[in-house]
Amino acid sequence: MSGNSLVSHPFINSYFEAVSNKFGLTPRESEVLRALMILGPNNRELGDLLDVSEKTMKNHIANILKKTKTNSTRELQALVFRETLVPVLLSVFQSTNNHPAGIPFDAALSGN
């Protein structure tokens, strides 16, 4: 599956929609966030991909950072990871009480 098809995949969209709603992102900011997280392009490439200027893209990203109270796209990526993927993984691992490294889930959480 290519990165471009992931940007619009229904399963992925549902998680980004939840993050977007939580932080009050506009539909365009949500689109920028998905492309940034999945494709990882720089501002110019992201602007080209979404058909806006680099300056407009910087403004969108600045607005997203402000709304999410993050200081960088790296911090934003960590936030989105925590808000989307971690809950899904926790749910799966808790339901099986198993950790991908073969460590019982409860011990993995406690660091033992």
N, C-alpha and C positions, 0 to 999 in steps of 0.2 A: 504494500500500500504506500503510495507516495505521500509526501508531506502535504501537497496541495489537497489531496482527497481527505486527509485527516482534518484540515481546517474546517471542512463542512460536514464531517461525519456526525450523524445524529447522537451517538453515544457521547462523543467528545463535546458536542454542542450543549448537551444537557448539563454537563459539569461547568462549562464556561458560563452558561446562562445563570447558574446558581451563584457563581463568583460575581458576575456582573450585577446581579440583583442585590447581592449583599453589600456591594460598595457603590451602588447607584451609578453604574457606568451607562453611558448612552449606547445605542446599538452600534454606532461607528466605533466607539472606544472598545466595545466588546470584540468587534471584528479585528481591530488593531491588536488587542491583547491575544486573541487566538493565533493570529499570524505570527506575532512576535514570539510566543511561547513554542509554537510547533515548528516554525520555519527558521527562526532565529536570525533574520537578516538585519543588516544595519539600517539606519533611518532612511537613507537614500533608496536602498533596495526595497524596503518596506513601502515607502511612498510610491515607487514605481509599480509595485505589486497591487497596491490599492488605489492607484491612479490619483495621487495627490502629491503636492510638492514636498520636498524634504522638510521645509519649515513648518508646513501644516502637520506633517507627521510628528515633528518634535513637539508641537503644541498638543497633539493628541496624547503623546506619551507623557508629557508634563502633567496633563490633566489626570491621567490614570494614576500616576505616581502620587499626586496630591490626594486624590480620592481614597487611595489605598494606604495612605500615610507611609509610603515607602520612599527611599532616597535614591534608588538606582534600579535599572532593569534587572540586575542580578537579584536584588532584594525582592523585587516584584515577582520574579520567577520562583523564588523560594516560597513566597506567600501563596502563590497559585498552586504550587506543588502541595503545600500543606493543606490547602483548602479543597483540592480536588482529588489527587491521587492517594494521599495518605489515608483519608477516611475509607476509601474503597478497599485499600489493602488491609487496613485494620479490621474491617468487617469480614473480609475473607479469612484472614488468619485467626480471628477470634472464633469464627464459626467452626473452624477445624482444630483450634488450639494448637496450631502448628506454625512454625516459622520457616521461611524458605531455606534457611541454613540448617534446618533440622533441630533447632533449639525450640523447646516449648515456648509458646507465645508469651506466657506470663513471665518467664525468666528473661526473655529477650527485652521486654519492656522494663524490667527492673535492673537490667544490666548485669545480671548474675549469669 
